[in-house]
């Protein structure tokens, strides 16, 4: 397989963020403000906000199509779980938002789905709507995925090493107190 320099991009990290010019085989490599790796979009400040914005935008579009095409609102929850929620949960252990703005933006997809259901609109609070539908909040689901990933790392069920992510002294304290 030949190396294609035309498909390459250059991205600078650091304080100056001034991209330098790079060339491969005489072809100038263009600078890019973000890159996408395995479907996750990252910008130069290692911020996942562009990824969250893209996920929410795609999810709203798909939710709108589902709402327009399917008139039976009883199946909306199943369609949401099958076609929309995977868009907002893909690789969420990597890009999990930590700011209230990001959390609310990601949660807004599920809130809109709840508002589409006539019998769910009767409940005044979002938590009550979720309880009626038997759903967890998106924030709780992302936390659950993080805990599952940490458990898999702890048990050696993945190639990721727990020591690469956590301080060894704190791990010993965790092992002493954990009941797994």
Backbone as a printed PyTorch tensor [residue, N CA C, xyz], in Angstrom:
tensor([[[  0.8420,  -1.1610,   0.0000],
         [  0.0000,   0.0000,   0.0000],
         [  0.9000,   1.2410,   0.0000]],

        [[  0.5800,   2.1880,  -0.8280],
         [  1.3590,   3.4120,  -0.9140],
         [  0.8420,   4.4550,   0.0740]],

        [[  1.7530,   5.2900,   0.5420],
         [  1.4180,   6.3660,   1.4620],
         [  0.8360,   7.5310,   0.6670]],

        [[ -0.3290,   8.0300,   1.0470],
         [ -0.9820,   9.1190,   0.3330],
         [ -0.8380,  10.4060,   1.1320]],

        [[  0.0770,  11.2530,   0.7450],
         [  0.3420,  12.5070,   1.4610],
         [ -0.8080,  13.4940,   1.3230]],

        [[ -1.6350,  13.3390,   0.2900],
         [ -2.7570,  14.2650,   0.0880],
         [ -3.8480,  14.0910,   1.1330]],

        [[ -3.8780,  12.9470,   1.7800],
         [ -4.8880,  12.6970,   2.8040],
         [ -4.4060,  13.0500,   4.2080]],

        [[ -3.2060,  13.5540,   4.3340],
         [ -2.6310,  13.8840,   5.6400],
         [ -3.0200,  15.2940,   6.0740]],

        [[ -3.0210,  15.4950,   7.3760],
         [ -3.2690,  16.8080,   7.9680],
         [ -2.2860,  17.0150,   9.1050]],

        [[ -2.0100,  18.2800,   9.3940],
         [ -1.1020,  18.6360,  10.4720],
         [ -1.9010,  19.3510,  11.5500]],

        [[ -1.6120,  19.0250,  12.7970],
         [ -2.3060,  19.6600,  13.9100],
         [ -1.2880,  19.9840,  14.9890]],

        [[ -1.3480,  21.1980,  15.5320],
         [ -0.3940,  21.6240,  16.5580],
         [ -1.0680,  21.6680,  17.9170]],

        [[ -0.3580,  21.1560,  18.9140],
         [ -0.8220,  21.2110,  20.2930],
         [  0.1610,  22.0550,  21.0850]],

        [[ -0.3200,  22.7260,  22.1050],
         [  0.5720,  23.5110,  22.9440],
         [  0.0840,  24.9300,  23.0910]],

        [[  0.9150,  25.7460,  23.6850],
         [  0.5060,  27.1150,  23.9770],
         [  0.4470,  27.9910,  22.7460]],

        [[  1.4260,  27.8640,  21.8700],
         [  1.4510,  28.7720,  20.7250],
         [  0.4360,  28.3630,  19.6620]],

        [[  0.2320,  27.0650,  19.4810],
         [ -0.6880,  26.5360,  18.4880],
         [ -0.4700,  27.1190,  17.0940]],

        [[  0.7030,  27.6810,  16.8610],
         [  0.9920,  28.1740,  15.5170],
         [  1.5320,  27.0130,  14.6930]],

        [[  0.7750,  26.5900,  13.6970],
         [  1.2020,  25.4170,  12.9310],
         [  2.4440,  25.7190,  12.0930]],

        [[  3.3190,  24.7730,  12.0630],
         [  4.5080,  24.8660,  11.2340],
         [  4.1890,  24.2160,   9.8940]],

        [[  4.9660,  24.5310,   8.9220],
         [  4.7440,  23.9290,   7.6050],
         [  5.4920,  22.6060,   7.5160]],

        [[  4.7670,  21.5810,   7.1140],
         [  5.3580,  20.2650,   6.9150],
         [  5.1220,  19.8380,   5.4760]],

        [[  6.0680,  19.1080,   4.9550],
         [  5.9780,  18.6180,   3.5820],
         [  6.3130,  17.1320,   3.5520]],

        [[  5.5990,  16.4060,   2.7060],
         [  5.9020,  14.9970,   2.4560],
         [  5.9730,  14.8330,   0.9480]],

        [[  7.1020,  14.3710,   0.4650],
         [  7.3250,  14.1960,  -0.9760],
         [  7.0230,  15.4730,  -1.7550]],

        [[  7.3650,  16.6240,  -1.1760],
         [  7.1590,  17.9000,  -1.8460],
         [  5.7420,  18.4300,  -1.7630]],

        [[  4.8540,  17.7000,  -1.1010],
         [  3.4540,  18.1280,  -0.9590],
         [  3.2840,  18.7570,   0.4180]],

        [[  2.7700,  20.0020,   0.4400],
         [  2.5410,  20.6970,   1.7060],
         [  1.3590,  20.0580,   2.4400]],

        [[  1.5650,  19.7540,   3.7210],
         [  0.5200,  19.1680,   4.5540],
         [ -0.2820,  20.3110,   5.1750]],

        [[ -1.5860,  20.4010,   4.9100],
         [ -2.3760,  21.5150,   5.4410],
         [ -2.6150,  21.3760,   6.9460]],

        [[ -2.7010,  22.5330,   7.6200],
         [ -2.9960,  22.5550,   9.0610],
         [ -4.4950,  22.3950,   9.2570]],

        [[ -4.8630,  21.7490,  10.3440],
         [ -6.2740,  21.5140,  10.6370],
         [ -6.5660,  21.8950,  12.0850]],

        [[ -7.7150,  22.5260,  12.3550],
         [ -8.0570,  22.8940,  13.7300],
         [ -8.5840,  21.7150,  14.5540]],

        [[ -8.9490,  20.6180,  13.8940],
         [ -9.4240,  19.4300,  14.6080],
         [ -9.1180,  18.1920,  13.7720]],

        [[ -9.2340,  17.0360,  14.4120],
         [ -9.1080,  15.7800,  13.6860],
         [-10.1490,  14.8160,  14.2170]],

        [[-10.4620,  13.8120,  13.4310],
         [-11.4120,  12.7830,  13.8180],
         [-10.6810,  11.4570,  13.8180]],

        [[-10.7450,  10.7650,  14.9410],
         [-10.0990,   9.4680,  15.0590],
         [-11.1150,   8.4810,  15.6020]],

        [[-11.3780,   7.4270,  14.8540],
         [-12.3700,   6.4180,  15.2110],
         [-13.7300,   7.0340,  15.5290]],

        [[-14.0800,   8.0770,  14.7970],
         [-15.3870,   8.7000,  14.9540],
         [-15.4770,   9.7290,  16.0530]],

        [[-14.3890,   9.9920,  16.7630],
         [-14.3960,  10.9830,  17.8400],
         [-13.6250,  12.2050,  17.3580]],

        [[-14.2640,  13.3590,  17.4270],
         [-13.6770,  14.6080,  16.9440],
         [-12.9890,  15.3360,  18.1010]],

        [[-11.7480,  15.7480,  17.8810],
         [-10.9510,  16.4340,  18.8980],
         [-10.3720,  17.6990,  18.2830]],

        [[-10.3370,  18.8120,  19.0560],
         [ -9.7420,  20.0390,  18.5280],
         [ -8.3670,  20.2700,  19.1380]],

        [[ -7.7240,  21.3810,  18.7920],
         [ -6.3440,  21.6250,  19.2010],
         [ -6.1700,  21.7890,  20.7010]],

        [[ -7.2080,  22.1710,  21.4010],
         [ -7.0940,  22.3020,  22.8540],
         [ -7.5160,  21.0200,  23.5700]],

        [[ -7.6120,  19.9290,  22.8300],
         [ -8.0320,  18.6220,  23.3560],
         [ -9.3880,  18.7280,  24.0480]],

        [[-10.2740,  19.4590,  23.4300],
         [-11.6190,  19.6930,  23.9240],
         [-12.5680,  18.8930,  23.0430]],

        [[-13.5280,  18.2270,  23.6380],
         [-14.4430,  17.3910,  22.8710],
         [-15.7470,  18.1040,  22.5310]],

        [[-15.8180,  19.4140,  22.7170],
         [-17.0450,  20.1520,  22.4300],
         [-17.4790,  20.0180,  20.9650]],

        [[-16.5650,  20.0650,  19.9920],
         [-17.0100,  19.8440,  18.6010],
         [-17.6410,  18.4680,  18.3940]],

        [[-17.1260,  17.4680,  19.0900],
         [-17.6920,  16.1280,  18.9770],
         [-19.0900,  16.0870,  19.5850]],

        [[-19.2540,  16.6920,  20.7520],
         [-20.5610,  16.7200,  21.4050],
         [-21.5620,  17.4440,  20.5120]],

        [[-21.1550,  18.5930,  19.9460],
         [-22.0380,  19.3530,  19.0570],
         [-22.4540,  18.5180,  17.8450]],

        [[-21.4940,  17.7970,  17.2620],
         [-21.7970,  16.9690,  16.0890],
         [-22.7340,  15.8180,  16.4500]],

        [[-22.4970,  15.1760,  17.5930],
         [-23.3620,  14.0710,  18.0330],
         [-24.7840,  14.5500,  18.2750]],

        [[-24.9110,  15.6770,  18.9550],
         [-26.2380,  16.2130,  19.2630],
         [-26.9590,  16.6170,  17.9790]],

        [[-26.2400,  17.2170,  17.0640],
         [-26.8360,  17.6300,  15.7940],
         [-27.3460,  16.4220,  15.0020]],

        [[-26.5280,  15.3770,  14.8930],
         [-26.9390,  14.1620,  14.1890],
         [-28.1350,  13.5090,  14.8780]],

        [[-28.1100,  13.5080,  16.2080],
         [-29.1870,  12.8790,  16.9710],
         [-30.5020,  13.6200,  16.7890]],

        [[-30.4480,  14.9580,  16.8100],
         [-31.6630,  15.7430,  16.5890],
         [-32.2170,  15.4970,  15.1880]],

        [[-31.3370,  15.4050,  14.2080],
         [-31.7810,  15.1540,  12.8360],
         [-32.4660,  13.7940,  12.7330]],

        [[-31.8460,  12.7730,  13.3160],
         [-32.4290,  11.4310,  13.2560],
         [-33.7330,  11.3610,  14.0440]],

        [[-33.7940,  12.0380,  15.1750],
         [-35.0120,  12.0730,  15.9790],
         [-36.1350,  12.7770,  15.2110]],

        [[-35.7950,  13.8320,  14.4810],
         [-36.7870,  14.5280,  13.6650],
         [-37.3430,  13.6540,  12.5600]],

        [[-36.4740,  12.8780,  11.9090],
         [-36.9270,  11.9650,  10.8520],
         [-37.8400,  10.9040,  11.4390]],

        [[-37.4510,  10.3420,  12.5730],
         [-38.2790,   9.3140,  13.2200],
         [-39.6370,   9.8920,  13.5830]],

        [[-39.6660,  11.0850,  14.1320],
         [-40.9190,  11.7200,  14.5360],
         [-41.8090,  12.0080,  13.3300]],

        [[-41.1970,  12.3630,  12.2050],
         [-41.9580,  12.7020,  11.0070],
         [-42.5130,  11.4570,  10.3150]],

        [[-41.7160,  10.3990,  10.2710],
         [-42.0820,   9.2060,   9.5170],
         [-43.0280,   8.2980,  10.2970]],

        [[-42.7620,   8.1100,  11.5720],
         [-43.5540,   7.1780,  12.3620],
         [-44.6160,   7.9330,  13.1480]],

        [[-45.8660,   7.6560,  12.8300],
         [-46.9760,   8.3400,  13.4990],
         [-47.3550,   7.6550,  14.8110]],

        [[-46.9870,   6.3880,  14.9630],
         [-47.2880,   5.6550,  16.1870],
         [-46.2800,   6.0630,  17.2630]],

        [[-46.7000,   6.8760,  18.1950],
         [-45.7940,   7.3960,  19.2210],
         [-45.4110,   6.3250,  20.2480]],

        [[-46.1340,   5.1970,  20.2820],
         [-45.8050,   4.1430,  21.2430],
         [-44.4490,   3.5060,  20.9370]],

        [[-44.0750,   3.4950,  19.6680],
         [-42.8010,   2.8770,  19.2910],
         [-41.6490,   3.8740,  19.2890]],

        [[-41.9090,   5.1360,  19.6220],
         [-40.8550,   6.1540,  19.5830],
         [-39.7180,   5.8350,  20.5470]],

        [[-40.0290,   5.3230,  21.7310],
         [-38.9830,   5.0010,  22.7060],
         [-38.0720,   3.9020,  22.1780]],

        [[-38.6540,   2.8880,  21.5550],
         [-37.8360,   1.8040,  20.9920],
         [-36.9670,   2.3000,  19.8440]],

        [[-37.5320,   3.1230,  18.9900],
         [-36.7720,   3.6740,  17.8720],
         [-35.6560,   4.5800,  18.3750]],

        [[-35.9380,   5.3390,  19.4210],
         [-34.9190,   6.1930,  20.0280],
         [-33.7610,   5.3510,  20.5510]],

        [[-34.0870,   4.2650,  21.2640],
         [-33.0480,   3.3960,  21.8100],
         [-32.2190,   2.7360,  20.7120]],

        [[-32.8560,   2.4060,  19.6020],
         [-32.1660,   1.6850,  18.5340],
         [-31.3570,   2.5860,  17.6070]],

        [[-31.8670,   3.7860,  17.3140],
         [-31.2390,   4.5930,  16.2670],
         [-30.6180,   5.8950,  16.7420]],

        [[-31.0980,   6.4610,  17.8220],
         [-30.6100,   7.7760,  18.2510],
         [-29.6090,   7.6600,  19.3950]],

        [[-29.9550,   6.9080,  20.4080],
         [-29.0790,   6.8110,  21.5850],
         [-27.6780,   6.2940,  21.2560]],

        [[-27.5070,   5.3450,  20.3420],
         [-26.1330,   4.9330,  20.0020],
         [-25.2690,   6.0740,  19.4580]],

        [[-25.8870,   7.0370,  18.7940],
         [-25.1190,   8.1900,  18.2940],
         [-24.5490,   9.0190,  19.4380]],

        [[-25.3070,   9.1360,  20.5200],
         [-24.8650,   9.9640,  21.6430],
         [-24.0290,   9.1880,  22.6560]],

        [[-23.9560,   7.8650,  22.5080],
         [-23.1990,   7.0700,  23.4710],
         [-21.9290,   6.4510,  22.8900]],

        [[-21.7390,   6.5430,  21.5880],
         [-20.5770,   5.9130,  20.9720],
         [-19.2920,   6.4920,  21.5560]],

        [[-18.4910,   5.6450,  22.1310],
         [-17.1760,   6.0110,  22.6660],
         [-17.2700,   7.0900,  23.7530]],

        [[-18.3610,   7.0690,  24.5060],
         [-18.5880,   8.1180,  25.5120],
         [-17.6040,   8.0450,  26.6770]],

        [[-16.9280,   6.9480,  26.8630],
         [-15.9130,   6.8680,  27.9110],
         [-14.7540,   7.8050,  27.5820]],

        [[-14.5110,   8.0180,  26.3020],
         [-13.4270,   8.8970,  25.8680],
         [-13.8320,  10.3630,  25.9570]],

        [[-15.0050,  10.7150,  25.4400],
         [-15.3790,  12.1220,  25.3010],
         [-16.3610,  12.6160,  26.3650]],

        [[-16.5730,  11.8940,  27.4100],
         [-17.5550,  12.2480,  28.4340],
         [-17.4240,  13.7230,  28.8580]],

        [[-18.4960,  14.5050,  28.6970],
         [-18.4020,  15.9240,  29.0490],
         [-18.2640,  16.1200,  30.5530]],

        [[-17.4680,  17.0950,  30.9440],
         [-17.2690,  17.3630,  32.3680],
         [-17.8340,  18.7150,  32.7790]],

        [[-18.2350,  19.5300,  31.8100],
         [-18.8320,  20.8210,  32.1450],
         [-20.3510,  20.6900,  32.1300]],

        [[-21.0210,  21.5020,  32.8840],
         [-22.4760,  21.4730,  32.9460],
         [-23.0630,  21.7620,  31.5600]],

        [[-22.4360,  22.6680,  30.8110],
         [-22.9060,  23.0000,  29.4680],
         [-22.8850,  21.7670,  28.5610]],

        [[-21.7850,  21.0280,  28.5730],
         [-21.6700,  19.8310,  27.7550],
         [-22.6360,  18.7350,  28.1850]],

        [[-22.7830,  18.5710,  29.4920],
         [-23.7070,  17.5550,  30.0230],
         [-25.1340,  17.8750,  29.6070]],

        [[-25.5320,  19.1340,  29.7580],
         [-26.8950,  19.5390,  29.3940],
         [-27.1360,  19.4080,  27.8990]],

        [[-26.1300,  19.7270,  27.1080],
         [-26.2680,  19.6180,  25.6510],
         [-26.4790,  18.1610,  25.2490]],

        [[-25.7030,  17.2610,  25.8170],
         [-25.8480,  15.8360,  25.5020],
         [-27.1990,  15.3040,  26.0010]],

        [[-27.6490,  15.7980,  27.1400],
         [-28.9190,  15.3470,  27.7270],
         [-30.1160,  15.9010,  26.9540]],

        [[-29.9230,  16.9880,  26.2170],
         [-31.0410,  17.6450,  25.5340],
         [-31.6870,  16.7490,  24.4780]],

        [[-30.9580,  15.7950,  23.9470],
         [-31.5170,  14.8810,  22.9470],
         [-32.6080,  14.0340,  23.5850]],

        [[-32.3050,  13.4530,  24.7250],
         [-33.2800,  12.5980,  25.3920],
         [-34.4520,  13.4310,  25.9200]],

        [[-34.1810,  14.6490,  26.3570],
         [-35.2630,  15.5290,  26.8130],
         [-36.2350,  15.8130,  25.6780]],

        [[-35.7080,  16.0540,  24.4830],
         [-36.5850,  16.3160,  23.3370],
         [-37.4100,  15.0920,  22.9970]],

        [[-36.8070,  13.9060,  23.0770],
         [-37.5590,  12.6870,  22.8080],
         [-38.7070,  12.5570,  23.7970]],

        [[-38.4690,  12.8870,  25.0580],
         [-39.5280,  12.8040,  26.0720],
         [-40.6620,  13.7800,  25.7570]],

        [[-40.3170,  14.9580,  25.2700],
         [-41.3530,  15.9500,  24.9440],
         [-42.1830,  15.5500,  23.7270]],

        [[-41.6780,  14.6450,  22.9030],
         [-42.4180,  14.2060,  21.7210],
         [-43.5680,  13.2720,  22.0750]],

        [[-43.5030,  12.6530,  23.2220],
         [-44.5260,  11.6920,  23.6270],
         [-45.6480,  12.4110,  24.3750]],

        [[-46.8650,  12.3360,  23.8700],
         [-47.9630,  13.0920,  24.4950],
         [-48.2440,  12.6980,  25.9450]],

        [[-48.2150,  11.4030,  26.2560],
         [-48.5300,  10.9750,  27.6240],
         [-47.3980,  11.2650,  28.6060]],

        [[-46.1910,  11.4790,  28.1050],
         [-45.0510,  11.7730,  28.9700],
         [-44.9970,  13.2620,  29.2920]],

        [[-45.5190,  14.0870,  28.3890],
         [-45.5290,  15.5360,  28.6120],
         [-46.3200,  15.9330,  29.8520]],

        [[-47.1840,  15.0510,  30.3180],
         [-48.0040,  15.3550,  31.4950],
         [-47.1610,  15.4790,  32.7580]],

        [[-46.0170,  14.8080,  32.7850],
         [-45.1340,  14.8830,  33.9400],
         [-44.3290,  16.1800,  33.8750]],

        [[-44.3090,  16.9500,  34.9580],
         [-43.6580,  18.2660,  34.9070],
         [-42.1310,  18.2030,  34.8970]],

        [[-41.5480,  17.1940,  35.5160],
         [-40.0950,  17.1400,  35.6580],
         [-39.4990,  16.0360,  34.7810]],

        [[-38.3200,  16.3160,  34.2780],
         [-37.6120,  15.3780,  33.4080],
         [-37.3580,  14.0490,  34.1160]],

        [[-36.9890,  14.0840,  35.3900],
         [-36.7270,  12.8480,  36.1450],
         [-37.9880,  11.9810,  36.2300]],

        [[-39.1420,  12.6270,  36.3860],
         [-40.4050,  11.8860,  36.4230],
         [-40.7030,  11.2570,  35.0580]],

        [[-40.4100,  11.9790,  33.9960],
         [-40.6140,  11.4530,  32.6490],
         [-39.7400,  10.2260,  32.4140]],

        [[-38.4810,  10.2990,  32.8560],
         [-37.5760,   9.1600,  32.6900],
         [-38.0580,   7.9530,  33.4950]],

        [[-38.5240,   8.2020,  34.7120],
         [-39.0320,   7.1050,  35.5480],
         [-40.2440,   6.4510,  34.8870]],

        [[-41.1290,   7.2420,  34.3040],
         [-42.3080,   6.7110,  33.6250],
         [-41.9080,   5.8410,  32.4340]],

        [[-40.8940,   6.2730,  31.6980],
         [-40.4310,   5.5190,  30.5230],
         [-39.4790,   4.3770,  30.8790]],

        [[-38.9920,   4.3600,  32.1200],
         [-38.0340,   3.3280,  32.5290],
         [-36.6520,   3.5540,  31.9530]],

        [[-36.2650,   4.8200,  31.7720],
         [-34.9650,   5.1650,  31.2080],
         [-34.0740,   5.7960,  32.2680]],

        [[-32.7730,   5.6990,  32.0420],
         [-31.7950,   6.3990,  32.8700],
         [-31.4080,   7.6860,  32.1530]],

        [[-30.9380,   8.6600,  32.9150],
         [-30.4360,   9.8760,  32.2680],
         [-29.1820,   9.5260,  31.4900]],

        [[-28.8660,  10.3360,  30.4910],
         [-27.6740,  10.0890,  29.6820],
         [-26.4150,  10.2220,  30.5390]],

        [[-26.4390,  11.1500,  31.4770],
         [-25.2940,  11.3390,  32.3750],
         [-25.0540,  10.0860,  33.2080]],

        [[-26.1350,   9.4810,  33.7240],
         [-26.0080,   8.2630,  34.5240],
         [-25.5190,   7.0980,  33.6680]],

        [[-25.9740,   7.0380,  32.4280],
         [-25.5280,   5.9640,  31.5350],
         [-24.0370,   6.0940,  31.2230]],

        [[-23.5630,   7.3320,  31.0000],
         [-22.1320,   7.5200,  30.7310],
         [-21.2980,   7.1510,  31.9550]],

        [[-21.7690,   7.4940,  33.1430],
         [-21.0710,   7.1070,  34.3760],
         [-21.0210,   5.5910,  34.4950]],

        [[-22.1070,   4.9320,  34.1510],
         [-22.1690,   3.4720,  34.1900],
         [-21.1310,   2.8660,  33.2400]],

        [[-21.0330,   3.4150,  32.0220],
         [-20.0400,   2.9250,  31.0640],
         [-18.6230,   3.1280,  31.5830]],

        [[-18.3770,   4.2470,  32.2520],
         [-17.0480,   4.4850,  32.8230],
         [-16.7310,   3.4470,  33.8950]],

        [[-17.6820,   3.1710,  34.7600],
         [-17.4570,   2.1900,  35.8250],
         [-17.2400,   0.7900,  35.2530]],

        [[-17.9760,   0.4450,  34.2150],
         [-17.7830,  -0.8550,  33.5680],
         [-16.3880,  -0.9500,  32.9660]],

        [[-15.9370,   0.1370,  32.3380],
         [-14.5940,   0.1530,  31.7400],
         [-13.5220,   0.0070,  32.8110]],

        [[-13.6730,   0.7070,  33.9240],
         [-12.7030,   0.6020,  35.0180],
         [-12.7040,  -0.8100,  35.5970]],

        [[-13.8730,  -1.4090,  35.7430],
         [-13.9640,  -2.7780,  36.2430],
         [-13.2310,  -3.7400,  35.3060]],

        [[-13.4500,  -3.5740,  33.9910],
         [-12.7750,  -4.4370,  33.0220],
         [-11.2620,  -4.2650,  33.0860]],

        [[-10.8090,  -3.0280,  33.2890],
         [ -9.3720,  -2.7860,  33.4300],
         [ -8.8510,  -3.4450,  34.7010]],

        [[ -9.5860,  -3.3520,  35.7860],
         [ -9.1990,  -3.9230,  37.0730],
         [ -9.0890,  -5.4460,  36.9940]],

        [[-10.0270,  -6.0660,  36.2930],
         [-10.0470,  -7.5260,  36.1750],
         [ -9.1730,  -8.0500,  35.0400]],

        [[ -8.5270,  -7.1590,  34.2920],
         [ -7.6690,  -7.5870,  33.1930],
         [ -8.4380,  -8.0770,  31.9850]],

        [[ -9.6520,  -7.6020,  31.8100],
         [-10.4900,  -8.0330,  30.6990],
         [-10.2860,  -7.1780,  29.4450]],

        [[ -9.3650,  -6.2350,  29.5120],
         [ -9.0530,  -5.3700,  28.3870],
         [ -7.5430,  -5.1570,  28.3300]],

        [[ -7.0680,  -4.6960,  27.1960],
         [ -5.6270,  -4.4830,  27.0610],
         [ -5.1660,  -3.2140,  27.7720]],

        [[ -6.1030,  -2.3710,  28.1900],
         [ -5.7480,  -1.1640,  28.9450],
         [ -5.3000,  -1.5480,  30.3480]],

        [[ -4.2710,  -0.8970,  30.8280],
         [ -3.7600,  -1.1610,  32.1730],
         [ -4.2680,  -0.0900,  33.1300]],

        [[ -4.7680,  -0.5090,  34.2740],
         [ -5.3020,   0.4030,  35.2690],
         [ -4.2330,   1.3690,  35.7610]],

        [[ -2.9890,   0.9020,  35.8430],
         [ -1.8920,   1.7290,  36.3400],
         [ -1.5690,   2.8940,  35.4050]],

        [[ -1.9410,   2.7650,  34.1370],
         [ -1.6920,   3.8500,  33.1850],
         [ -2.6250,   5.0320,  33.4000]],

        [[ -3.7080,   4.8130,  34.1210],
         [ -4.7160,   5.8510,  34.2990],
         [ -4.8640,   6.3230,  35.7430]],

        [[ -4.4350,   5.5000,  36.6980],
         [ -4.6290,   5.8240,  38.1060],
         [ -3.3160,   5.7070,  38.8690]],

        [[ -3.1880,   6.4640,  39.9390],
         [ -2.0070,   6.4470,  40.7890],
         [ -1.9530,   5.1180,  41.5380]],

        [[ -0.7850,   4.4910,  41.5500],
         [ -0.6340,   3.1680,  42.1600],
         [ -0.9600,   3.1660,  43.6600]],

        [[ -0.5750,   4.2210,  44.3910],
         [ -0.8690,   4.2820,  45.8290],
         [ -2.3710,   4.3380,  46.0750]],

        [[ -3.0800,   5.0820,  45.2570],
         [ -4.5310,   5.1440,  45.4100],
         [ -5.1880,   3.8330,  45.0320]],

        [[ -4.5910,   3.0860,  44.0880],
         [ -5.1280,   1.7870,  43.7060],
         [ -5.0470,   0.7980,  44.8680]],

        [[ -3.9450,   0.8440,  45.6270],
         [ -3.8120,  -0.0560,  46.7830],
         [ -4.8800,   0.2500,  47.8220]],

        [[ -5.1630,   1.5400,  48.0430],
         [ -6.2240,   1.9260,  48.9720],
         [ -7.5740,   1.4490,  48.4430]],

        [[ -7.7770,   1.5570,  47.1270],
         [ -9.0180,   1.1220,  46.5190],
         [ -9.1990,  -0.3800,  46.6620]],

        [[ -8.1130,  -1.1420,  46.4310],
         [ -8.1890,  -2.6010,  46.5670],
         [ -8.4700,  -3.0170,  47.9960]],

        [[ -7.9610,  -2.2790,  48.9510],
         [ -8.1850,  -2.6080,  50.3570],
         [ -9.6390,  -2.3770,  50.7600]],

        [[-10.2780,  -1.4060,  50.1470],
         [-11.6510,  -1.0770,  50.5330],
         [-12.6870,  -1.6770,  49.6020]],

        [[-12.2660,  -2.1370,  48.4110],
         [-13.2270,  -2.6360,  47.4140],
         [-13.7380,  -4.0160,  47.7670]],

        [[-15.0000,  -4.2040,  47.5120],
         [-15.6040,  -5.5240,  47.6580],
         [-16.1040,  -5.9070,  46.2680]],

        [[-15.2300,  -6.5900,  45.5340],
         [-15.6050,  -6.9550,  44.1560],
         [-15.8710,  -8.4220,  44.0390]]])
